[in-house]
Amino acid sequence: MKKTGIVIALCLVSASALLGCSAITGASASNAPVYQSVSVTTGDIVQTVSGPGVLKFADSLDQETTANVKITNVAVKAGDTVHAGDPIAEFDAVALSTDIANLYTSVTQLRQQAQALALSFQSGKTIAAGMKGRIKEVYVKEGDSVAEVVAEKGGIALISVDGLMTVQIQAAGLTANDEVTVVSGNYECKGNVSKIEGGAVTVSFPDKKVLSGSTVEVYAGGELIGSGLAQIDLPYLVPADDGIVTRVNVKANDYIAPFMPVAHVKYMTSDDAYQAVQDQLAQAQRDLDAAKALKEQGAILAEQDGIVASILPEGSYPNGTKFMSVYPQGEFEFTVAVDELDIFSIVLGQAATIQFDGVPERTFDAVVTKISSVGQVSNGFTTYTVTLRATDDGTLKSGLNGTVNIIINQRAGVLILPVEAIQEDSSGSFVTLAGSEQVKTPVTVGISDGSSIEILSGLAEGDQVVIRAAADIMANAQ
């Protein structure tokens, strides 16, 4: 594993590599220091941890048998590409039909057991209205769960307590207590103006026939003055707690007294034996449904797209057997060994790029998904396995070798210089500004990618900096 990090080095540029560079004015050609000058520029620096690794498929997905089956022909093998819905194996239809018949018998027997146990735990109760008035809506029917209805509606029935319905219209020229005619379909009755607020007029009328939410028309002097939706003037929801409805005693627009029943319910208490039978019944029903579905489709079909990792041969297998494993198509993982000196720079979610030996002209995006906490020691060095999820466009194949660059730090639009321009002494980092005086200038440096280094302070864009030859540096050091 190689880390491209901050590099502060003396320039080791050979004189032969610097032919054609300028010499300091006034010195003899043989003694003149040889140097290059470079400009401080603005650019980007990406610091990475890199290393070789191998691409492999992501974790495989298992497909299980959905019934007791006898496989008679397997149509695919490891390495084949399959798509959801592709036939992958044939089965013995006669054997499956026998299993379905047995499952029907089990379901019937378990259902009878559950019913017998339920009767021993069953008790009944009547839910009374609790208020007098007219039933306007009934929310339950036979077989309903009271708890579910109450959770949705707030009660099992809705009663109009004061005998009145109301409708609000927009009209002018009316006063309180004016008599009007209310019409809903073929039903007609008298009503009165009960409230006026601005242009909004509320009309009250008897609740004997009209249901809540019905559209009603209001007439005055034989002329239509408005229409709206009927509402219960004083509604009351009949409360209840739990149970299963066995009988409903009322219907919409019935008049009811407080003690009269709205519905009858039954309650069931159960023990472990009853719950065990219910669980067995539910599982048997699921098994029956799955076996019937398998028989109807006529073959075992692939459940997802991918590459076959493994598949069982012909034979008899019970329900729930892992029959085939599939690598999800296009989902790859790249593993790399990261040195202990670099591992703490790696975090989940870091972006990376991978270049594969077989596709050298391209790079593929990746992201860190796993970091092992268990080190592997070899020859005194400890490494940790880092796993990345690689992005595939249909090009990649399992087993490709490549090199990953995990981005641990990056800077955009910063001042940069070649690392060779940075020198060090006891005072810290410095550069030599180009010119006749060649001024030594202290600088503060940031990250480096191995070839360029970030300048945090001490220089400005466009400044000319000397890269001195190795011989000149050595002479000055003496």
C-alpha positions as CSV (number, residue, x, y, z in Angstrom):
1,M,0.0,0.0,0.0
2,K,1.4,3.3,-1.0
3,K,0.4,6.6,0.5
4,T,1.0,9.8,-1.6
5,G,1.6,12.3,1.2
6,I,3.4,15.5,2.0
7,V,6.8,15.5,0.5
8,I,9.4,18.1,1.5
9,A,12.6,17.3,-0.2
10,L,15.8,18.9,-1.4
11,C,16.0,19.3,-5.2
12,L,18.0,16.5,-6.7
13,V,17.9,17.7,-10.2
14,S,21.0,16.8,-12.2
15,A,22.9,19.4,-14.1
16,S,22.4,17.5,-17.3
17,A,18.7,17.7,-16.8
18,L,18.9,21.4,-16.4
19,L,20.7,22.3,-19.6
20,G,19.5,25.6,-20.9
21,C,18.6,27.1,-17.5
22,S,19.7,30.6,-16.6
23,A,22.8,31.4,-14.6
24,I,23.3,34.1,-12.1
25,T,24.7,37.3,-13.7
26,G,28.3,38.3,-13.0
27,A,29.6,34.8,-12.3
28,S,31.8,32.7,-14.5
29,A,30.0,30.0,-16.5
30,S,31.8,27.2,-14.8
31,N,30.9,28.4,-11.2
32,A,27.5,29.7,-11.9
33,P,24.7,28.0,-9.9
34,V,22.3,26.3,-12.3
35,Y,18.6,26.6,-11.5
36,Q,15.1,26.6,-13.0
37,S,12.4,29.1,-12.1
38,V,8.7,28.1,-11.8
39,S,5.6,30.1,-11.1
40,V,3.2,29.7,-8.2
41,T,-0.1,28.6,-9.8
42,T,-3.6,27.8,-8.7
43,G,-4.7,24.2,-9.0
44,D,-6.1,21.1,-7.3
45,I,-4.4,18.6,-5.2
46,V,-5.7,15.1,-4.4
47,Q,-4.0,13.1,-1.7
48,T,-4.6,9.3,-1.9
49,V,-3.8,6.0,-0.3
50,S,-3.2,3.5,-3.1
51,G,-2.6,-0.2,-3.5
52,P,-3.2,-3.3,-5.6
53,G,-6.2,-5.5,-5.3
54,V,-8.7,-7.9,-6.9
55,L,-12.2,-7.4,-8.1
56,K,-14.9,-10.0,-7.1
57,F,-18.6,-10.2,-7.1
58,A,-20.6,-8.8,-4.2
59,D,-22.2,-11.2,-1.8
60,S,-24.4,-13.7,-3.5
61,L,-28.2,-13.9,-3.0
62,D,-29.8,-17.2,-2.2
63,Q,-32.9,-18.7,-3.9
64,E,-34.7,-21.4,-1.9
65,T,-37.2,-24.0,-3.0
66,T,-40.8,-22.9,-2.3
67,A,-42.2,-26.4,-2.0
68,N,-41.2,-30.0,-1.5
69,V,-39.9,-30.7,-5.0
70,K,-38.2,-33.4,-7.1
71,I,-35.9,-31.6,-9.6
72,T,-35.8,-33.5,-12.9
73,N,-33.7,-31.2,-15.0
74,V,-31.4,-28.3,-14.2
75,A,-31.2,-25.8,-17.1
76,V,-28.3,-23.5,-15.9
77,K,-24.8,-23.9,-14.4
78,A,-22.4,-21.8,-12.4
79,G,-21.2,-18.8,-14.4
80,D,-24.4,-18.5,-16.5
81,T,-26.2,-15.2,-16.7
82,V,-29.9,-15.4,-15.6
83,H,-32.7,-12.9,-15.6
84,A,-35.7,-12.8,-13.3
85,G,-38.4,-15.1,-14.7
86,D,-36.0,-17.3,-16.6
87,P,-36.7,-21.1,-16.2
88,I,-33.8,-22.6,-14.3
89,A,-35.1,-26.1,-13.5
90,E,-37.9,-28.5,-14.2
91,F,-39.7,-30.6,-11.5
92,D,-41.9,-33.7,-11.1
93,A,-45.5,-32.4,-11.4
94,V,-47.0,-35.6,-10.1
95,A,-45.0,-35.5,-6.9
96,L,-45.8,-31.9,-6.4
97,S,-49.6,-32.6,-6.9
98,T,-49.3,-35.2,-4.2
99,D,-47.7,-32.7,-1.8
100,I,-50.4,-30.2,-2.6
101,A,-53.1,-32.7,-1.7
102,N,-51.3,-33.4,1.6
103,L,-51.1,-29.7,2.3
104,Y,-54.8,-29.3,1.7
105,T,-55.5,-32.0,4.3
106,S,-53.1,-30.3,6.8
107,V,-54.8,-26.9,6.4
108,T,-58.3,-28.4,6.8
109,Q,-57.3,-30.3,10.0
110,L,-55.5,-27.3,11.5
111,R,-58.4,-25.0,10.8
112,Q,-60.8,-27.5,12.5
113,Q,-58.4,-27.6,15.5
114,A,-58.3,-23.8,15.7
115,Q,-62.1,-23.5,15.5
116,A,-62.6,-26.1,18.3
117,L,-60.1,-24.3,20.5
118,A,-61.8,-21.0,19.8
119,L,-65.2,-22.2,20.9
120,S,-63.7,-23.0,24.3
121,F,-62.4,-19.5,24.7
122,Q,-65.4,-17.5,23.2
123,S,-67.6,-15.1,25.2
124,G,-70.1,-12.6,24.0
125,K,-71.1,-9.0,24.7
126,T,-73.6,-6.4,23.6
127,I,-72.5,-2.9,22.7
128,A,-75.3,-0.4,23.6
129,A,-75.9,3.0,22.0
130,G,-75.3,4.9,25.2
131,M,-77.2,8.0,23.9
132,K,-80.6,8.4,22.4
133,G,-81.0,9.7,18.9
134,R,-81.0,8.7,15.3
135,I,-78.4,6.4,13.7
136,K,-76.9,8.3,10.8
137,E,-74.0,6.0,9.9
138,V,-73.1,2.4,10.8
139,Y,-69.4,1.6,10.5
140,V,-69.3,-2.1,11.3
141,K,-70.6,-5.3,9.7
142,E,-70.6,-8.9,10.7
143,G,-67.1,-10.4,11.0
144,D,-65.3,-7.0,11.5
145,S,-62.6,-6.4,14.1
146,V,-64.0,-3.8,16.4
147,A,-60.5,-2.5,17.2
148,E,-59.6,-2.0,13.6
149,V,-62.9,-0.1,12.9
150,V,-62.6,2.1,15.9
151,A,-59.0,2.9,15.0
152,E,-60.2,4.2,11.6
153,K,-63.5,5.7,12.4
154,G,-63.4,6.5,16.1
155,G,-66.5,4.4,16.9
156,I,-68.7,1.7,15.6
157,A,-71.7,4.0,14.7
158,L,-72.6,7.7,14.5
159,I,-75.7,9.1,16.2
160,S,-77.5,12.4,15.7
161,V,-78.3,13.4,19.3
162,D,-80.5,16.5,18.9
163,G,-82.6,15.4,15.9
164,L,-81.2,18.0,13.5
165,M,-79.1,18.2,10.4
166,T,-77.5,21.4,9.1
167,V,-76.4,22.7,5.7
168,Q,-74.4,25.9,5.1
169,I,-75.1,28.0,2.0
170,Q,-74.1,31.3,0.6
171,A,-77.2,33.5,0.3
172,A,-78.5,37.0,0.9
173,G,-81.8,38.5,2.0
174,L,-82.5,36.0,4.8
175,T,-82.9,36.6,8.6
176,A,-82.7,34.3,11.6
177,N,-85.6,31.8,12.0
178,D,-86.8,32.3,8.4
179,E,-88.5,29.2,7.1
180,V,-87.1,27.5,4.0
181,T,-87.6,24.3,2.2
182,V,-84.8,21.6,2.1
183,V,-84.7,19.0,-0.7
184,S,-82.5,15.9,-1.0
185,G,-83.5,13.7,-3.9
186,N,-87.1,12.8,-3.5
187,Y,-87.2,13.9,0.1
188,E,-88.5,17.3,1.1
189,C,-88.9,19.0,4.5
190,K,-89.1,22.3,6.2
191,G,-86.1,24.0,7.8
192,N,-85.2,27.2,9.5
193,V,-82.3,29.7,9.3
194,S,-80.3,29.0,12.5
195,K,-77.3,31.2,12.0
196,I,-76.0,34.0,9.7
197,E,-72.4,35.1,9.6
198,G,-71.6,37.5,6.7
199,G,-72.9,35.8,3.6
200,A,-72.8,32.3,5.2
201,V,-76.2,31.0,6.2
202,T,-76.7,27.9,8.3
203,V,-80.0,26.1,7.8
204,S,-81.3,23.4,10.3
205,F,-83.7,20.7,9.4
206,P,-84.9,17.3,10.8
207,D,-82.5,14.4,10.7
208,K,-85.1,11.7,9.8
209,K,-84.1,10.9,6.2
210,V,-81.0,12.8,5.0
211,L,-77.6,11.2,5.6
212,S,-74.5,13.0,6.5
213,G,-72.6,14.1,3.4
214,S,-75.6,14.1,1.2
215,T,-76.1,17.1,-1.1
216,V,-79.2,19.2,-0.2
217,E,-80.8,22.2,-2.0
218,V,-82.4,25.1,-0.1
219,Y,-85.4,26.9,-1.5
220,A,-87.1,30.2,-0.3
221,G,-90.4,31.2,-1.9
222,G,-90.1,28.4,-4.4
223,E,-86.7,29.7,-5.7
224,L,-83.4,27.8,-5.2
225,I,-81.1,30.0,-3.0
226,G,-78.2,27.6,-2.5
227,S,-77.0,24.0,-1.9
228,G,-74.4,22.2,0.2
229,L,-73.5,19.1,2.1
230,A,-75.7,17.9,5.0
231,Q,-73.9,17.7,8.4
232,I,-75.0,16.3,11.7
233,D,-75.7,19.1,14.1
234,L,-74.7,17.3,17.3
235,P,-72.9,14.0,16.4
236,Y,-72.0,11.2,18.9
237,L,-69.7,8.3,18.1
238,V,-70.7,5.0,19.8
239,P,-67.5,3.7,21.6
240,A,-66.2,0.1,21.7
241,D,-63.0,-1.6,22.5
242,D,-62.4,-5.0,21.1
243,G,-63.9,-8.2,19.7
244,I,-65.3,-9.6,16.5
245,V,-68.8,-8.4,15.3
246,T,-71.3,-11.2,15.2
247,R,-74.5,-9.2,14.6
248,V,-75.4,-5.6,13.7
249,N,-78.7,-4.5,15.2
250,V,-79.3,-1.1,13.6
251,K,-79.3,0.6,10.2
252,A,-79.0,4.2,9.0
253,N,-81.9,6.5,10.2
254,D,-83.1,4.1,12.9
255,Y,-84.1,5.8,16.2
256,I,-82.3,4.3,19.2
257,A,-82.5,4.6,22.9
258,P,-79.4,4.6,25.2
259,F,-79.9,1.0,26.4
260,M,-80.6,-0.5,22.9
261,P,-77.9,-2.6,21.3
262,V,-76.0,-1.4,18.3
263,A,-74.1,-4.6,17.8
264,H,-73.1,-7.9,19.3
265,V,-69.5,-8.9,19.5
266,K,-67.6,-12.0,20.7
267,Y,-64.3,-12.0,22.6
268,M,-61.7,-14.7,22.5
269,T,-59.0,-15.4,25.0
270,S,-56.3,-17.9,24.0
271,D,-53.6,-20.0,25.5
272,D,-50.3,-21.3,24.1
273,A,-51.9,-24.3,22.5
274,Y,-54.4,-22.1,20.5
275,Q,-51.6,-19.8,19.4
276,A,-49.4,-22.7,18.3
277,V,-52.2,-24.1,16.1
278,Q,-52.8,-20.7,14.6
279,D,-49.1,-20.4,13.7
280,Q,-49.1,-23.9,12.2
281,L,-52.2,-23.1,10.2
282,A,-50.7,-19.9,8.8
283,Q,-47.5,-21.7,7.8
284,A,-49.4,-24.5,6.2
285,Q,-51.5,-22.0,4.2
286,R,-48.4,-20.2,3.0
287,D,-46.8,-23.6,2.0
288,L,-50.0,-24.6,0.1
289,D,-50.2,-21.2,-1.7
290,A,-46.6,-21.4,-2.7
291,A,-46.9,-25.0,-3.9
292,K,-50.0,-24.2,-6.0
293,A,-48.2,-21.1,-7.5
294,L,-45.1,-23.3,-8.4
295,K,-47.4,-25.9,-10.1
296,E,-49.1,-23.2,-12.0
297,Q,-45.9,-21.6,-13.4
298,G,-44.7,-25.0,-14.5
299,A,-41.0,-24.6,-13.7
300,I,-38.7,-23.1,-11.2
301,L,-37.9,-19.6,-12.3
302,A,-35.0,-17.3,-11.4
303,E,-36.1,-14.7,-8.8
304,Q,-33.5,-12.0,-9.8
305,D,-31.0,-11.0,-12.4
306,G,-27.4,-12.1,-11.9
307,I,-24.6,-14.6,-12.5
308,V,-25.1,-18.1,-11.1
309,A,-22.7,-18.7,-8.3
310,S,-23.9,-22.3,-7.5
311,I,-26.9,-24.5,-8.1
312,L,-27.9,-27.9,-6.8
313,P,-28.1,-31.0,-9.1
314,E,-31.2,-33.0,-9.9
315,G,-32.8,-34.6,-6.8
316,S,-35.5,-34.3,-4.2
317,Y,-35.4,-31.3,-1.9
318,P,-37.6,-30.2,1.0
319,N,-39.3,-26.8,1.1
320,G,-36.8,-24.0,2.0
321,T,-33.7,-25.7,0.6
322,K,-31.1,-23.2,-0.7
323,F,-31.3,-24.3,-4.4
324,M,-29.3,-21.6,-6.2
325,S,-27.0,-18.7,-5.3
326,V,-26.7,-15.7,-7.7
327,Y,-24.3,-12.8,-7.8
328,P,-26.2,-9.6,-8.4
329,Q,-25.3,-8.4,-11.9
330,G,-23.1,-5.3,-12.0
331,E,-22.4,-5.4,-8.2
332,F,-18.7,-5.8,-7.6
333,E,-16.4,-5.5,-4.6
334,F,-12.7,-4.6,-4.7
335,T,-10.5,-5.6,-1.7
336,V,-7.1,-4.0,-0.9
337,A,-4.6,-4.5,2.0
338,V,-4.0,-1.1,3.7
339,D,-0.8,-0.6,5.8
340,E,-1.2,0.1,9.5
341,L,0.3,3.6,8.9
342,D,-2.5,4.5,6.5
343,I,-5.5,2.6,7.9
344,F,-6.6,5.5,10.2
345,S,-6.9,7.7,7.1
346,I,-9.6,5.5,5.7
347,V,-13.3,6.0,6.6
348,L,-16.5,4.5,5.3
349,G,-18.0,6.4,2.4
350,Q,-14.7,7.7,1.0
351,A,-14.6,8.0,-2.8
352,A,-12.0,6.2,-4.8
353,T,-11.0,5.4,-8.4
354,I,-9.8,2.0,-9.7
355,Q,-7.7,1.3,-12.7
356,F,-7.6,-2.3,-13.9
357,D,-4.8,-4.0,-15.6
358,G,-7.1,-5.4,-18.3
359,V,-8.7,-2.0,-19.0
360,P,-5.7,0.4,-18.5
361,E,-7.2,3.3,-20.5
362,R,-10.1,3.7,-18.1
363,T,-10.8,4.4,-14.4
364,F,-13.9,3.2,-12.5
365,D,-15.5,5.0,-9.5
366,A,-15.7,3.2,-6.1
367,V,-16.6,3.9,-2.5
368,V,-15.3,2.4,0.7
369,T,-17.9,0.1,2.2
370,K,-16.0,-2.1,4.8
371,I,-12.9,-1.6,6.9
372,S,-11.7,-4.7,8.8
373,S,-10.7,-4.3,12.4
374,V,-8.6,-7.4,12.3
375,G,-5.0,-6.9,11.1
376,Q,-3.0,-9.5,9.1
377,V,0.6,-9.7,10.1
378,S,3.3,-10.8,7.6
379,N,7.1,-10.4,7.9
380,G,6.6,-7.9,10.7
381,F,4.1,-5.7,8.8
382,T,0.4,-5.4,9.6
383,T,-2.2,-4.7,7.0
384,Y,-6.0,-4.3,7.2
385,T,-8.5,-5.4,4.5
386,V,-10.5,-2.5,3.0
387,T,-13.5,-3.3,0.8
388,L,-14.9,-0.9,-1.9
389,R,-18.1,-1.2,-4.0
390,A,-17.1,-0.6,-7.6
391,T,-19.4,1.1,-10.1
392,D,-19.8,-1.1,-13.3
393,D,-21.1,0.0,-16.7
394,G,-21.2,-3.6,-18.0
395,T,-17.4,-3.8,-18.6
396,L,-16.1,-5.4,-15.4
397,K,-15.6,-9.0,-14.7
398,S,-14.9,-10.9,-11.4
399,G,-11.2,-11.6,-10.9
400,L,-9.7,-8.5,-12.5
401,N,-6.5,-7.1,-10.9
402,G,-6.2,-3.4,-10.5
403,T,-4.9,-0.5,-8.4
404,V,-7.2,1.6,-6.2
405,N,-6.6,5.2,-5.2
406,I,-8.7,6.1,-2.2
407,I,-9.1,9.8,-1.8
408,I,-8.2,10.8,1.8
409,N,-7.8,14.5,1.3
410,Q,-8.2,17.0,-1.5
411,R,-7.9,20.8,-2.1
412,A,-9.4,22.7,-5.0
413,G,-8.3,26.1,-6.3
414,V,-5.3,26.4,-4.0
415,L,-1.8,27.8,-4.6
416,I,0.6,25.0,-5.6
417,L,4.3,24.5,-6.5
418,P,6.3,21.4,-7.5
419,V,7.6,19.7,-4.4
420,E,11.2,20.2,-5.6
421,A,10.8,23.9,-5.0
422,I,10.4,23.4,-1.2
423,Q,13.6,23.4,0.9
424,E,14.0,23.0,4.6
425,D,16.4,24.2,7.3
426,S,16.3,24.5,11.0
427,S,13.7,27.3,10.8
428,G,11.3,25.3,8.7
429,S,10.2,25.3,5.0
430,F,11.3,27.9,2.6
431,V,11.6,28.7,-1.1
432,T,14.1,30.9,-3.0
433,L,12.5,33.6,-5.1
434,A,13.9,34.0,-8.6
435,G,15.8,37.2,-9.4
436,S,19.3,38.6,-9.1
437,E,19.1,38.6,-5.3
438,Q,17.5,35.1,-5.0
439,V,15.7,35.9,-1.7
440,K,15.0,33.1,0.8
441,T,11.3,33.2,1.7
442,P,9.7,31.2,4.5
443,V,6.4,29.4,3.5
444,T,3.8,27.3,5.2
445,V,2.8,24.2,3.2
446,G,-0.2,21.9,3.2
447,I,-1.0,18.6,1.6
448,S,0.9,17.1,-1.3
449,D,0.2,14.5,-3.9
450,G,3.8,13.6,-4.4
451,S,4.5,15.9,-7.3
452,S,2.8,19.2,-6.2
453,I,2.4,20.7,-2.8
454,E,-0.1,23.2,-1.4
455,I,1.2,26.7,-0.3
456,L,-0.8,28.0,2.6
457,S,1.1,31.2,3.2
458,G,4.3,33.1,2.2
459,L,3.7,33.3,-1.6
460,A,1.2,34.7,-4.1
461,E,0.0,33.5,-7.4
462,G,2.6,34.3,-10.2
463,D,5.6,34.5,-7.8
464,Q,8.7,33.0,-9.5
465,V,10.5,30.4,-7.4
466,V,13.9,28.8,-8.0
467,I,14.3,25.1,-8.3
468,R,18.0,24.8,-7.7
469,A,20.3,22.0,-9.0
470,A,21.5,19.3,-6.6
471,A,25.2,20.4,-6.9
472,D,24.4,24.0,-6.0
473,I,22.3,22.9,-3.0
474,M,25.1,20.6,-1.8
475,A,27.6,23.4,-2.1
476,N,25.5,25.8,-0.1
477,A,25.0,23.1,2.6
478,Q,28.8,22.8,3.0
